[in-house]
Amino acid sequence: MVNDNNKWNHPYKPAKKYDKKVAYFSMEFGIHQALKIYSGGLGFLAGSHMRSAHELKQNVIGIGMLWKYGYYDQARNEDQTLRTDFIEKSYNFLEDTGIEVSVELHDNPNVRVRAYVLKPEIFGSVPIYLLSTDIDSNDFLSRTITNHLYDANEVTRVSQSIVLGIGGAKVVEALGGADIYHLNEGHGLPAFYYLRDQGVKRKQFVFTTHTPEKAGNEEREGEHLNRCGFFGRKLSHEELAKETVNNGMINYTVSALRMAKKANAVSKLHAVVANDMWKDFSDICEIIPITNAQNQNFWQDGEIKNAWKKRSSKAYLKRKLELKKELFDEVLNQTEKLFDPNVLTIVWARRFAGYKRADLLLYDLERFKKLISNSKYPVQIIWAGKPYPKDFYAIDIFNHLVNHSKTASNLAVLIGYEIDLSKMLKEGSDVWLNTPRITREASGTSGMTAAMNGSVNVSINDGWIPEFEKNGENCFVLPELDHNMPVWELDNIDADNLYDILENKVLPTYYDKPKEWQKIVFQGIDDVIPEFSSHRMAEQYYQELYK
């Protein structure tokens, strides 16, 4: 394919209010189940953004990475515990743009980076340019850079940031340049350093910070990054000293906040947390809240949508029963367990990480046994999610749940938590459970798409929930605790409160007051749309971040 360098290959003329050219850099995009270049929430968010940008006729392109083995394929060992498989992917629906650029990595001055494009007509997104180093002209090591999303090898991870940032910036230059360069998280930070040297002004740089978690705010030794080619050229000792913090370290988030004209946090609460986190660093830009959101057209079931619009409880219940049966076919296939569509079904599904507390329900085993064996108010529980393949603490939690649920007919742990299963769980659940330690979930968007499909959120009051919650009317929220208390105490009190809410509010309402439950379901959909649809988010980016 030959590109006209002044065209970004949109199938439309951008709407006038969205005509500013924006290049959006993200390490992962969750656009479709079949394009396995995402790990979870960050990718789902980026995918919804690219879909809404297309539907709103915005002048946006995505810049991402073409991961040869994706993130990983979630499988099981002989005893049903987690196994991580790495299987080569091949995407014949991507088109070779013919654009090839070079980046300097370590001592190799000419690592070639090729750009492939996901065209809008394939999955209904703006054009997304995906970068690969797996080309014949590269040496073996260079070809492996784009093998694995979030590679565990530190040098490879740094190389991936350079390819996304500098390689991506050069691809944008080959396409005619952009008015705004938007980094979704700090992974693509080298783009800002490279573009700054090319004369691109600070007013053209914007940044989204996604997490208060230390692991999500990368920090590496400045001298090491300089040797790797992170800055696009070798910085002098004096130049490097200006960029470093914390005794010679480059903190990706701090650097991005210093180079951007404006940044956004991903919920109103996260903006408060983020501004407090970074306030002691000099020269950082303003951090405003633009709450994450998800694409309604992609995530909401059409029949659920129609039933909600008509306020038809009968049509809603009929469809919900069908969706539960579809989900339970998957449960049966994976676990050989027959779930009952008439039983209230709780789902906990998201990336497995320690602070998200997938196992919070198991903190008091006596109360848990009582909950799952209550014949008056029966319950079914499904867990799903992918830990990072080297996060052994999170993998242990996953395996603990597997082992605990093996002999219980109403508990299931599913594998393959990608877009299709995520949709199935949101459409087929009655309750969407969200249990992070308070202040540690910056946004958390899975509950939004669950609510779009009538799944009632039961949640810690963190991330996006404070902007949405009407406790007892559109969701159920646990009492807010002091995040400074000892972790074990916080966890035990949250677990007690969770049992109380399920036993005394959620289950009795579902079984004894079905009309009241239905009212909560429809109220949840009312309050999540359009406020937490990505059309609002994509529009807000233009109005508040790009202008």
C-alpha positions in Angstrom: 0.0 0.0 0.0 1.3 3.4 -0.9 0.4 6.2 1.5 -0.3 9.8 0.4 1.9 11.4 3.1 -0.7 14.1 3.8 -3.6 11.7 4.3 -4.3 9.5 7.4 -6.7 7.2 5.4 -9.9 8.0 7.3 -13.0 6.9 5.4 -14.6 10.3 6.2 -13.8 14.0 6.2 -13.3 14.7 9.9 -16.0 16.7 11.6 -15.0 20.4 11.9 -14.8 20.4 15.7 -12.5 17.3 15.5 -10.2 18.3 12.6 -7.1 18.7 14.7 -4.8 15.8 13.8 -4.1 13.6 16.9 -1.7 10.6 17.1 -2.6 8.4 20.0 0.2 6.1 21.3 -0.7 3.0 23.3 1.2 -0.2 24.1 -2.0 -2.2 23.7 -5.3 -1.9 21.9 -8.3 -4.1 22.6 -10.2 -3.7 19.3 -11.5 -7.2 18.7 -11.1 -10.7 20.1 -9.2 -11.8 17.0 -6.5 -9.1 17.3 -4.7 -10.3 20.4 -2.5 -7.3 21.1 -4.0 -6.4 24.5 -3.7 -7.6 28.1 -6.7 -6.0 29.7 -8.2 -2.7 30.9 -5.7 -0.3 29.3 -6.2 -2.0 25.9 -10.0 -2.2 26.3 -10.0 1.6 27.0 -7.8 2.4 24.0 -10.0 0.2 21.8 -13.2 1.9 22.9 -11.5 5.3 22.3 -10.5 4.4 18.8 -14.0 3.1 18.0 -15.7 6.2 19.3 -13.2 8.4 17.5 -14.3 6.7 14.3 -18.0 7.0 15.1 -17.6 10.7 15.9 -15.5 11.3 12.7 -12.5 12.5 14.7 -9.1 13.1 13.0 -7.3 10.6 15.2 -5.0 7.7 14.4 -3.7 5.0 16.8 0.0 4.1 17.1 0.6 0.7 18.7 2.6 -2.5 18.5 2.1 -5.7 16.5 2.8 -8.4 19.2 3.9 -11.7 17.5 2.8 -13.8 20.4 0.3 -11.4 21.9 0.1 -11.2 25.7 -0.2 -14.9 26.3 -2.8 -17.6 25.8 -4.3 -18.7 29.1 -4.5 -22.4 29.5 -4.6 -25.0 32.2 -2.1 -27.5 33.6 -3.2 -31.1 34.3 -4.5 -30.1 37.7 -6.5 -27.1 36.2 -4.1 -24.5 37.5 -2.9 -21.7 35.3 -0.6 -22.4 32.3 0.8 -19.6 30.1 1.1 -20.5 26.4 2.8 -18.4 23.8 1.5 -19.1 20.3 2.5 -17.2 17.2 -0.2 -15.0 15.8 -0.8 -14.2 12.1 -3.1 -11.4 11.0 -3.9 -11.4 7.2 -6.4 -8.6 7.7 -3.6 -6.1 8.5 -2.1 -4.2 5.5 1.6 -3.5 5.0 1.8 0.3 4.7 5.3 0.1 3.0 6.5 2.6 5.7 9.7 1.4 7.3 11.7 3.6 9.7 14.9 2.9 11.8 15.6 3.4 15.4 18.9 3.3 17.3 18.9 0.6 20.0 21.9 0.0 22.3 24.8 -0.4 19.9 22.7 -1.1 16.9 22.2 2.1 14.9 19.7 0.7 12.4 16.9 -1.4 13.9 14.2 -1.4 11.3 10.6 -0.9 12.3 7.8 -1.7 9.8 4.2 -0.3 10.1 1.1 -2.3 9.3 -2.3 -0.6 9.4 -5.6 -1.8 10.7 -8.0 -0.1 8.3 -11.3 1.4 9.6 -13.5 -1.0 7.6 -12.1 -4.1 9.4 -13.4 -3.5 12.9 -14.9 0.0 12.9 -12.0 2.0 14.4 -9.9 4.9 13.2 -6.7 3.7 11.4 -4.3 2.1 13.8 -0.7 1.7 12.8 1.0 -1.3 14.4 4.8 -1.6 14.5 6.9 -4.7 14.2 10.6 -5.4 14.3 10.0 -9.0 13.1 11.4 -8.3 9.6 14.1 -10.0 7.6 16.6 -7.2 7.6 16.9 -7.2 11.4 19.2 -9.4 13.4 17.7 -12.1 15.6 17.6 -10.1 18.9 16.0 -7.1 17.2 13.3 -9.3 15.7 12.3 -10.5 19.1 11.5 -7.0 20.5 7.9 -7.1 19.4 7.4 -10.7 20.4 5.7 -10.3 23.8 3.5 -7.5 25.2 5.1 -6.4 28.5 8.1 -8.7 28.2 9.6 -9.6 31.6 13.1 -8.8 30.4 14.0 -5.3 31.4 16.2 -4.5 28.3 13.5 -5.8 26.0 10.9 -3.6 27.8 13.0 -0.5 27.3 13.5 -1.5 23.6 9.7 -1.8 23.3 9.2 1.7 24.6 11.8 3.0 22.1 10.1 1.2 19.2 6.7 2.5 20.2 7.9 6.0 21.0 10.6 6.9 18.5 9.6 4.4 15.8 5.9 5.5 16.2 6.8 9.2 16.0 8.8 8.6 12.8 5.8 6.7 11.3 3.6 9.7 12.2 6.2 12.0 10.5 6.0 9.7 7.4 2.2 10.1 7.4 2.5 13.9 7.4 2.9 14.7 11.1 0.3 15.5 13.8 -1.0 18.5 15.6 -1.2 16.7 18.9 0.8 13.7 20.2 -1.1 11.8 23.0 0.6 9.2 25.1 -1.7 6.7 26.7 0.4 5.9 29.8 4.2 6.4 29.9 5.2 3.4 27.7 5.8 5.6 24.7 7.7 8.3 26.5 10.7 8.3 24.0 8.3 9.9 21.5 8.3 13.1 23.5 12.1 13.2 23.8 12.6 12.5 20.1 9.9 15.0 18.9 11.1 17.7 21.2 14.5 17.5 19.4 12.7 17.8 16.1 11.2 21.1 17.2 7.8 19.9 18.2 6.4 22.3 20.9 5.2 21.4 24.4 1.7 22.6 23.5 1.5 19.6 21.1 2.1 17.0 23.9 -0.6 15.5 26.1 -0.5 12.6 28.5 -2.9 10.2 30.2 -1.7 8.7 33.5 -3.7 5.6 34.5 -2.6 4.2 37.8 -1.4 5.1 41.3 0.4 1.7 41.4 4.2 1.9 41.6 4.6 -0.8 39.0 2.5 1.2 36.6 4.7 4.2 36.9 8.0 2.9 35.4 11.2 4.2 36.8 14.6 3.2 35.4 18.2 4.3 35.8 18.9 7.3 33.5 22.4 6.2 32.5 21.1 2.8 31.5 18.3 4.4 29.4 20.8 6.7 27.8 23.0 3.8 26.7 19.8 2.1 25.3 19.0 5.0 23.0 15.8 6.0 25.0 16.2 9.7 24.3 16.7 9.5 20.5 20.3 10.6 20.9 23.0 10.3 23.6 22.4 13.0 26.2 25.3 14.7 27.8 25.9 14.2 31.6 24.4 17.7 32.2 21.4 17.1 30.0 20.7 13.8 31.6 20.9 15.3 35.1 18.1 17.7 34.2 15.8 14.8 33.3 16.5 12.5 36.3 14.8 12.3 39.7 15.3 10.1 42.8 19.1 9.8 42.5 19.6 9.4 38.8 16.3 7.7 37.9 14.0 8.5 35.0 10.4 8.3 36.2 8.3 7.9 33.0 5.3 9.6 34.5 7.3 12.6 35.9 9.1 13.1 32.6 5.8 12.9 30.7 4.2 15.4 33.1 7.1 17.8 32.6 7.0 17.6 28.8 3.2 17.7 28.3 1.2 20.9 28.1 -1.6 19.1 30.0 -2.3 15.6 31.4 -5.4 13.8 32.5 -6.1 11.3 35.3 -8.8 8.7 34.6 -11.4 9.6 37.2 -12.2 12.6 39.4 -10.9 10.7 42.4 -7.8 9.7 40.6 -7.1 13.3 39.6 -7.0 14.1 43.4 -4.7 11.2 44.1 -2.5 11.9 41.1 -2.1 15.6 41.8 -1.1 14.7 45.4 1.3 11.9 44.2 3.3 14.2 41.9 3.0 17.6 43.6 6.6 17.6 45.0 8.2 17.4 41.5 9.0 20.6 39.8 7.7 21.8 36.4 4.9 19.3 36.1 1.8 20.2 34.0 -1.8 20.4 35.2 -3.5 17.1 35.7 -7.2 17.3 35.0 -9.9 14.5 35.3 -11.2 12.9 32.2 -12.9 9.7 33.4 -12.3 6.6 31.4 -15.3 5.2 29.5 -16.2 2.3 27.1 -17.9 2.1 23.8 -21.7 1.5 24.1 -22.2 0.2 20.5 -19.5 -2.5 21.0 -20.2 -3.6 24.6 -24.0 -3.3 25.1 -26.2 -6.2 23.9 -28.7 -4.9 21.4 -31.8 -6.6 22.9 -30.8 -5.5 26.4 -30.6 -2.0 25.0 -34.0 -2.2 23.4 -35.7 -3.6 26.5 -34.1 -0.8 28.6 -35.3 1.9 26.2 -38.8 0.5 26.2 -38.6 0.0 30.0 -39.8 -3.6 29.4 -39.0 -5.8 32.3 -40.4 -8.8 30.5 -38.2 -8.3 27.4 -35.2 -7.7 29.7 -35.7 -10.8 31.8 -36.2 -12.9 28.7 -33.0 -11.7 27.1 -31.0 -11.9 30.4 -32.0 -15.6 30.8 -30.8 -16.3 27.2 -27.5 -14.5 27.9 -27.0 -16.4 31.2 -27.6 -19.7 29.4 -24.9 -18.7 26.8 -22.5 -17.9 29.6 -23.3 -21.2 31.4 -22.6 -23.2 28.3 -19.1 -21.8 28.5 -18.9 -22.6 32.3 -20.1 -26.2 31.4 -17.5 -26.5 28.6 -14.6 -25.3 30.8 -15.5 -26.8 34.2 -18.1 -29.5 33.6 -20.5 -27.7 36.0 -24.2 -27.1 35.3 -25.1 -23.6 36.4 -28.8 -22.6 36.8 -30.0 -19.5 34.9 -32.6 -18.8 37.7 -29.9 -18.4 40.4 -28.3 -15.1 41.1 -24.8 -15.1 39.5 -21.9 -13.0 40.8 -18.9 -12.4 38.6 -15.4 -11.1 39.5 -13.5 -10.6 36.3 -10.6 -8.3 35.5 -6.8 -8.5 35.5 -5.6 -10.5 38.4 -3.4 -8.3 40.7 -2.9 -8.6 44.4 -4.5 -5.2 45.3 -7.7 -6.1 43.3 -8.4 -8.9 45.9 -10.1 -11.5 43.7 -10.2 -13.8 46.8 -11.8 -11.3 49.2 -14.9 -13.5 49.5 -12.6 -16.3 50.9 -11.2 -14.2 53.7 -13.7 -15.7 56.2 -14.2 -19.3 55.1 -17.1 -20.0 57.5 -19.1 -17.0 56.2 -18.2 -17.9 52.6 -19.5 -21.5 53.1 -22.7 -20.1 54.6 -23.1 -17.8 51.6 -22.6 -20.4 48.9 -24.8 -23.1 50.7 -27.8 -20.9 51.5 -30.8 -22.8 50.0 -33.2 -19.9 50.5 -31.0 -17.4 48.6 -28.8 -19.6 46.3 -25.8 -18.0 44.6 -23.3 -18.9 41.8 -19.9 -17.3 41.6 -17.6 -17.0 38.6 -14.0 -15.7 38.6 -12.0 -14.9 35.5 -8.9 -12.8 34.6 -5.3 -12.9 33.5 -2.4 -12.3 35.8 0.8 -11.0 34.3 2.6 -14.2 33.3 5.5 -13.4 35.8 3.3 -12.1 38.6 3.5 -15.2 40.8 1.6 -13.7 43.7 -1.4 -13.1 41.4 -1.0 -16.5 39.8 -1.1 -18.1 43.3 -4.4 -16.3 44.0 -5.8 -17.6 40.7 -4.7 -21.1 41.5 -6.0 -20.9 45.1 -9.5 -20.0 43.6 -9.2 -22.9 41.2 -8.4 -25.4 43.9 -11.1 -24.0 46.2 -13.8 -24.2 43.6 -13.0 -27.6 42.2 -15.5 -29.5 44.4 -18.2 -26.9 44.6 -21.0 -27.2 42.0 -21.7 -23.4 42.1 -18.2 -22.0 41.9 -16.2 -21.7 38.7 -12.9 -20.2 37.6 -12.7 -19.6 33.8 -9.7 -19.1 31.6 -9.3 -17.2 28.3 -10.3 -13.8 29.8 -10.2 -11.8 26.6 -12.8 -9.6 24.8 -15.3 -12.4 23.9 -15.4 -13.9 27.4 -15.4 -10.4 29.0 -18.6 -9.6 26.9 -20.2 -12.9 27.8 -19.5 -12.4 31.5 -20.9 -8.9 31.5 -24.0 -9.8 29.6 -24.6 -13.0 31.6 -24.0 -11.9 35.2 -26.5 -10.5 37.7 -23.8 -8.9 40.0 -20.4 -7.4 39.0 -18.1 -7.6 41.9 -15.3 -5.0 42.3 -13.0 -5.3 45.4 -9.8 -3.3 45.1 -8.1 -1.8 48.1 -9.4 1.8 48.3 -7.5 4.5 46.4 -5.6 2.0 44.3 -8.0 1.6 41.4 -7.6 4.7 39.3 -10.7 4.1 37.2 -11.7 0.5 36.5 -14.0 0.4 33.5 -15.3 -3.2 33.6 -18.1 -2.2 35.9 -19.3 0.4 33.3 -19.8 -2.2 30.5 -21.4 -4.6 33.1 -23.9 -1.9 34.1 -24.7 -1.3 30.4 -25.9 -5.0 30.3 -27.9 -4.9 33.5 -25.3 -6.4 35.8 -25.5 -4.6 39.2 -22.2 -3.3 40.6 -21.3 -4.3 44.1 -18.1 -2.3 44.7 -15.6 -0.6 46.8 -16.2 3.2 46.5 -13.0 3.8 44.3 -12.1 4.8 40.8 -15.1 5.8 38.7 -17.7 4.5 41.2 -18.0 7.7 43.3 -19.1 9.5 40.1 -21.8 6.9 39.4 -23.0 5.5 42.6 -26.4 6.0 44.2 -26.1 3.3 46.8 -29.1 1.0 46.9 -30.6 2.7 43.8 -28.2 1.8 40.9 -25.5 -0.3 42.7 -24.4 -1.4 46.2 -21.3 0.2 47.7 -19.2 -1.0 50.6 -18.6 1.5 53.5 -15.6 3.7 52.8 -12.5 2.8 54.9 -9.4 4.8 55.8 -6.8 3.7 53.3 -4.0 4.3 55.8 -5.1 1.5 58.2 -3.0 -1.7 58.1 -3.7 -3.8 55.1 -4.8 -6.9 57.0 -7.3 -4.8 59.0 -8.6 -3.1 55.9 -9.1 -6.4 54.1 -10.9 -8.1 57.1 -13.3 -5.2 57.5 -14.0 -5.0 53.7 -14.7 -8.7 53.7 -17.1 -8.5 56.6 -18.9 -5.6 54.9 -19.1 -7.5 51.6 -20.7 -10.5 53.3 -23.2 -8.2 55.0 -24.2 -6.4 51.8 -24.6 -9.7 49.9 -26.5 -11.5 52.7 -28.7 -8.6 53.8 -29.2 -6.4 50.7 -28.3 -8.0 47.4 -29.7 -11.5 47.8 -33.0 -10.6 49.5 -33.7 -7.8 47.0 -33.0 -10.1 44.0 -35.2 -13.0 45.3 -37.8 -11.3 47.5 -38.3 -7.9 45.6 -37.8 -8.6 41.9 -39.5 -5.4 40.9 -37.1 -3.4 43.1 -34.1 -5.3 41.6 -35.4 -4.5 38.1 -35.6 -0.8 39.0 -31.9 -0.9 40.2 -30.9 -2.6 36.9 -32.6 0.0 34.7 -31.3 2.9 36.9 -27.8 1.5 36.5 -28.1 1.6 32.7 -29.6 5.1 32.9 -26.7 6.4 35.0 -23.9 4.7 33.0 -25.2 6.0 29.6 -24.1 8.4 28.2 -21.9 9.6 31.1 -19.6 6.6 30.9 -19.7 5.9 27.2 -16.5 6.6 25.3 -18.2 9.1 23.0 -18.3 11.5 26.0 -14.6 10.7 26.7 -13.4 11.1 23.1 -15.3 14.5 22.9 -13.9 15.6 26.3 -10.3 14.9 25.0 -10.8 17.3 22.2 -12.5 20.0 24.3 -10.2 19.8 27.4 -6.9 18.2 26.4 -6.3 18.9 22.7 -7.6 22.4 22.4 
